[in-house]
Amino acid sequence: MPCDTVTAMQVFAFEDEAVDRLGVLTAARPACDLTIGATTLHEALGHLGTVRRILRPQFARYLVALAGRRIAVWGGAASPPAAPASTHGMLALLVNARLVPSRENMLALRSLVESGRRCIAHDGDAVAAALLHLSADGGGPDRTFVDRLVADGPTALQAIDPLALPAADAALELLQHAHDVVGAHERTLVGSLAMRIDTGRFRERLPGLFAADGAVVAEQVVVRQGPVVVEAGAEISPFVCLDGPIWIGAKARVNPHSWIRAGTALGAECRAGGEIEATVMEPFSNKPHDGFLGHSHVGSWVNLAAGTITGNLKATYGPIRLHEARADGGRDTVHTGRQFLGALIGDFAKTAINSSLPCGARIGVGATVGGDVPESVPAFTNKLVGGRTTAEQAATVLERMMARRGLDFLDADRELIEALAG
């Protein structure tokens, strides 16, 4: 984008009421910090301007308490990247935190910004994005709304309709349900890897394998198909089989004799082993031993013990249905339309050895499970003792895990755990 002025554009990633439909995956992190493809929406938006998250109260308080002293517990950047200049004076780009950070969506957002015209884009009834006009002198037609959004958080979105913004000619895809994350990741990964390769930071060390400086790739690694993109500081041990597309994040480690299959993204400092397919592991999680993990999404600071296996295909080969309990004691059936769907695992969850997770399992934040795991496990449930993990216990475990990654456990982290545990 041309840079004719010195005025930086502001980008606001806002959460709306529908974020709750993403269930366990966003119970302990902002929706814009979900890894989809090889990036998060927060990271992707950093190429358009200075990004500010407009979040649910517990996460807004957490980032204020964190005060930039360390990355967030979900692995997201604490400080926004430098913003490019805008050719249209003071612009504010509002982006729904449920937006899929695909190449197509990002190009559509860039087109809105380059047009410079006030506008709004919807996905169904939900606001997907809006471009607003401010001004360097503190005014502009949309300044009052932006100030209210910053002050009041997502509740201020109800005031966007009176702005009477023209409709944008842009198709933008939002996540609707938790299981949508798996499909969005599958569709997005190849384009996301291409954008990383295009930065020039990666050298093709083996046919189809692109590694940044500082990545360690053993000679005995086999790449049966690419692309495989390996970030700086990552380590791929001997006798690993890689079937791309794959992304391996900074300082992640893949153990010997592992099979990392198509569609897998390993976040920063993950530990991976055994067989993994079409799965996202968010930063700092562990699955270092044998066992199958497929078509799943795993939060941060999760530990999957040896022998943990996810089901991802029904015995009937039919589409997978999920069942959600209702307050009246009944249950609703959700038709995912997916033949392959593994587990959706919230941040800080743990499995015992030889745990078996059924197709479409949802494991809540901070839960501990073992044996034959039910389809849905509430947050902080401890199935091993038949009770509940307290906030104090969860904080103690997290502090120990963070110490193993050389990270300080802060009061802000403890307060977040307490808020999540209720």
Helices and strands as residue ranges (DSSP letters): E 10-14, G 17-26, G 31-33, E 35-36, E 39-40, H 41-45, E 50-54, H 57-66, E 91-96, H 103-115, E 119-123, E 126-133, H 143-152, G 153-159, G 161-163, H 180-197, E 202-206, E 209-212, E 216-217, E 222-225, E 228-230, E 235-236, E 241-243, E 246-248, E 253-254, E 259-260, E 264-266, E 271-272, E 275-277, E 280-281, E 286-287, E 292-294, E 297-298, E 303-304, E 309-310, E 321-325, E 331-335, E 344-345, E 350-351, E 356-357, E 362-363, E 368-369, E 376-377, E 381-382, E 387-388, H 391-404, H 411-421
